[in-house]
Amino acid sequence: MDEGPIPSIEAAAEAQVVLRPAAPRILIVEPDTEIRDLLKTALALEGCEVQSTPSLKDAQALLRQQLFRLVLSDSFARSQQEALAYLAALRQEVAPVPVGILTGWALTPSEVEEQGFAFLLRKPFDLNELLGRVAEALALPLDPEQHPHARLVVRVLDATNRRDFSEYAQLCAQDVQAYSWVASQADQPIVGVDALLAYIEKYLERLPHSSYTQYLLYPVPDGIAARFIWQSENAAGGRQQVAISYRYAIAGDKIAQIGTQEDIQQLWRLSGLEPAGNAPE
């Protein structure tokens, strides 16, 4: 996994690996005060920057505004049957950021991992085991063959920030497909680089003071998954930000598909503009 600010296009083109901050940021979601404090202390001693909250609602608010490299959460379940239900929405919202589960329910590692979670630790847990699992979850390096994919994604972000749509077009396949954040209300994908750029140009005309600022990049089989901070200045001059996730499928040296779990309506609200139903056509 790589992370950092969005560099210039020249720096991105030459970078082999984007440097990580010295202190990886971890969010702990745990209702028990003693366990929460223990985790905060132990992870801080390991060099992590730790934030914590006792509630899922507060955790979701933090995750929509900030970037974290790992989430550690209690299951918040009231029965064995719903042991994963409460965390499912959180995991989907923050993907590809790994989410580890801490629970007293009799779950197995395989059923947790099948649902897309990074790992399972049964309470009461061994602290050394927890620290080992955290270290494994944080160590998701890009393979050498994925470095060009990561640089390609960073160049797309930089081109967006500079509103260089000609450069953006050169980085995408002619038949590129984009869905969700550039989709119609019927969730039909936009197909073709010309159609995609036409939408993006109109969209960004309405958001002149907006940009990507920070990112996390993760390897996936067909390209790069990413978590970003999108910062925007609203009509009143206030600066706000939202965390969003993209997945880039890459074919050769071009981006073939862009998908996201971004909350488009939230972006419109942050920008002080119309809701998504009135987005530019």
C-alpha positions in Angstrom: 0.0 0.0 0.0 1.3 3.5 -0.9 0.1 6.8 0.4 0.8 10.5 0.5 -0.2 13.8 -0.9 -0.9 14.2 -4.6 2.5 15.0 -6.2 3.2 17.0 -9.3 3.0 15.0 -12.6 6.8 15.2 -12.9 7.3 13.7 -9.4 4.7 11.0 -10.0 6.3 10.0 -13.3 9.7 9.4 -11.6 8.6 8.0 -8.3 9.2 4.3 -7.8 7.4 4.1 -4.4 5.4 6.8 -2.7 6.7 7.3 0.8 4.6 6.4 3.8 4.3 8.6 6.8 6.2 7.4 9.9 3.0 6.9 11.9 0.2 4.9 10.2 -3.2 6.1 11.3 -5.5 3.5 12.9 -9.2 3.9 14.0 -10.4 1.9 17.0 -14.1 1.4 17.3 -14.7 -0.2 20.7 -17.4 0.4 23.3 -15.4 -1.0 26.3 -13.3 1.8 27.8 -10.6 -0.4 29.2 -10.1 -2.3 25.9 -10.2 0.9 23.9 -7.5 2.5 26.2 -5.4 -0.6 26.1 -5.4 -0.7 22.3 -4.7 3.0 22.0 -1.7 2.7 24.3 -0.3 -0.5 22.8 -0.6 0.8 19.2 0.8 4.2 20.1 3.9 2.5 21.6 4.3 0.7 18.2 4.5 4.1 16.5 0.9 4.3 15.2 -1.2 7.4 15.3 -4.5 6.3 16.9 -8.0 7.7 17.1 -10.8 5.9 18.9 -14.5 6.1 19.4 -17.1 4.0 21.3 -19.7 4.0 18.6 -20.2 2.9 15.0 -22.0 6.1 14.1 -19.1 8.3 15.2 -16.7 5.9 13.4 -18.6 6.4 10.1 -18.5 10.1 10.5 -14.7 10.0 11.1 -14.1 7.7 8.1 -16.0 10.0 5.8 -13.7 12.9 6.7 -10.3 11.3 7.3 -7.9 8.6 5.9 -7.0 5.6 8.0 -4.8 2.7 7.1 -6.7 0.3 9.3 -9.9 0.0 11.3 -10.2 -2.2 14.4 -13.7 -2.6 15.5 -15.9 -4.5 17.9 -18.7 -6.4 16.2 -21.4 -4.5 18.2 -23.6 -7.6 17.8 -26.3 -8.7 20.2 -26.4 -12.3 19.0 -24.3 -14.8 17.2 -26.6 -14.5 14.1 -25.9 -10.8 13.6 -22.2 -11.0 14.5 -21.1 -9.4 11.2 -24.3 -7.5 10.3 -23.4 -4.2 12.0 -20.0 -4.0 10.4 -21.0 -4.9 6.9 -22.0 -1.4 5.9 -18.8 0.1 7.5 -16.6 -2.4 5.6 -18.3 -1.6 2.3 -18.1 2.1 2.8 -14.3 2.2 3.6 -13.1 -0.4 1.2 -10.3 -1.0 0.3 -9.2 0.0 3.8 -8.8 -3.2 5.8 -11.2 -3.7 8.7 -10.2 -6.1 11.6 -12.9 -7.5 13.9 -12.5 -7.9 17.7 -15.4 -9.9 19.1 -16.4 -12.4 21.8 -18.8 -14.3 19.4 -17.8 -17.7 18.1 -16.9 -16.7 14.6 -14.2 -18.4 12.5 -11.4 -16.6 10.6 -12.7 -18.1 7.3 -16.2 -16.8 7.6 -14.9 -13.4 8.5 -12.5 -13.3 5.6 -15.1 -14.5 3.2 -17.1 -11.4 4.1 -14.2 -9.2 3.1 -12.8 -8.4 6.6 -9.0 -8.4 7.1 -8.8 -10.6 10.2 -10.6 -11.8 13.3 -9.4 -11.7 16.9 -11.5 -13.4 19.6 -11.9 -11.6 22.9 -10.1 -11.9 25.2 -7.2 -11.6 22.8 -3.5 -11.9 23.2 -1.9 -8.5 22.8 1.1 -9.8 20.9 -1.2 -11.6 18.5 -3.1 -8.5 17.9 0.0 -6.5 17.2 1.1 -9.1 14.8 -2.2 -9.0 12.9 -2.1 -5.2 12.7 1.4 -5.3 11.3 0.4 -7.8 8.6 -2.6 -5.7 7.7 -0.5 -2.5 7.4 2.1 -4.3 5.3 0.4 -4.4 1.9 3.2 -3.3 -0.5 2.8 -2.9 -4.2 4.6 -5.5 -6.3 7.2 -4.1 -8.7 4.9 -4.7 -11.7 2.2 -2.6 -9.9 4.3 0.5 -9.5 3.5 1.7 -13.1 -0.2 1.2 -12.3 0.2 3.3 -9.1 2.0 6.0 -11.0 -0.7 6.0 -13.7 -3.4 6.5 -11.1 -1.5 9.3 -9.4 -1.0 11.0 -12.8 -4.8 10.9 -13.4 -5.4 12.5 -10.0 -2.8 15.2 -10.8 -4.4 15.8 -14.2 -7.8 16.2 -12.5 -6.4 18.7 -10.0 -4.8 20.8 -12.8 -7.9 20.4 -14.9 -5.7 19.1 -17.7 -8.3 17.1 -19.6 -6.0 16.5 -22.6 -3.6 14.7 -20.3 -6.5 12.8 -18.6 -7.6 11.5 -22.0 -4.2 10.2 -22.9 -4.1 8.2 -19.7 -7.4 6.4 -20.4 -8.4 3.8 -23.0 -10.7 5.0 -25.7 -13.5 2.7 -24.5 -13.0 3.5 -20.8 -16.0 2.9 -18.6 -16.9 4.8 -15.5 -19.7 4.2 -13.1 -21.3 5.4 -9.8 -19.7 8.8 -9.4 -20.2 9.7 -13.0 -23.3 7.7 -13.6 -26.8 8.8 -14.4 -29.6 8.3 -11.9 -30.2 4.9 -13.5 -26.6 4.0 -12.6 -25.7 3.3 -16.2 -22.0 3.5 -16.8 -20.5 6.2 -19.0 -18.6 4.6 -21.9 -15.9 6.2 -23.9 -13.2 8.7 -23.1 -15.0 11.6 -24.8 -18.2 11.0 -22.9 -16.3 10.7 -19.6 -14.3 13.9 -20.1 -17.4 15.8 -21.1 -19.1 14.9 -17.9 -16.0 15.5 -15.7 -15.5 19.0 -17.3 -19.0 20.0 -16.6 -18.9 18.6 -13.1 -15.7 20.4 -12.2 -16.9 23.7 -13.7 -19.4 23.7 -10.8 -16.6 22.9 -8.4 -13.8 25.3 -9.3 -12.1 25.1 -5.9 -11.9 21.4 -5.4 -9.1 18.8 -5.5 -7.7 15.5 -4.4 -5.3 16.0 -1.5 -4.3 12.7 0.2 -4.5 9.1 -0.9 -4.0 5.5 0.0 -3.3 3.0 -2.8 -3.9 -0.7 -2.6 -3.0 -3.6 -5.0 -5.9 -5.5 -6.5 -5.8 -8.2 -9.2 -6.8 -6.0 -12.1 -5.2 -2.7 -11.1 -5.3 -0.3 -8.1 -7.8 0.4 -5.4 -7.6 3.7 -3.7 -9.0 5.8 -0.8 -8.8 9.6 -1.3 -9.6 12.9 0.4 -11.6 15.2 -1.9 -11.4 18.8 -0.6 -13.8 21.4 -1.8 -14.6 25.1 -1.0 -18.4 25.7 -0.7 -20.4 28.8 -1.8 -19.8 30.5 1.6 -16.0 30.0 1.3 -15.8 27.2 3.9 -13.4 24.4 3.1 -14.6 20.9 3.7 -13.5 17.4 2.8 -14.8 13.9 2.2 -13.1 10.5 2.0 -14.0 8.5 -1.1 -12.9 5.2 -2.7 -12.1 4.4 -6.3 -11.1 1.2 -8.1 -9.1 1.5 -11.3 -9.0 -1.5 -13.7 -5.9 -1.1 -15.9 -5.2 -2.7 -19.3 -1.6 -2.2 -20.5 -0.7 1.4 -19.8 -4.2 2.8 -19.8 -7.1 3.0 -17.4 -9.9 0.8 -18.7 -12.5 1.2 -15.9 -13.2 3.5 -13.0 -15.5 2.5 -10.2 -16.2 4.2 -6.9 -18.3 4.0 -3.7 -18.3 7.8 -3.5 -21.4 9.5 -2.0 -22.1 11.9 -4.9 -24.9 13.6 -3.0 -22.6 14.3 -0.1 -20.1 16.0 -2.5 -22.9 18.2 -3.8 -23.9 19.2 -0.3 -20.4 19.9 0.7 -20.0 22.2 -2.3 -23.2 24.1 -1.6 -24.6 23.1 -5.0 -27.7 21.2 -6.1 -28.2 17.5 -5.2 -27.1 14.8 -7.5 -30.4 14.7 -9.2 -29.6 18.2 -10.6 -26.0 17.4 -11.5 -24.9 18.7 -14.9 -26.1 16.7 -17.9 
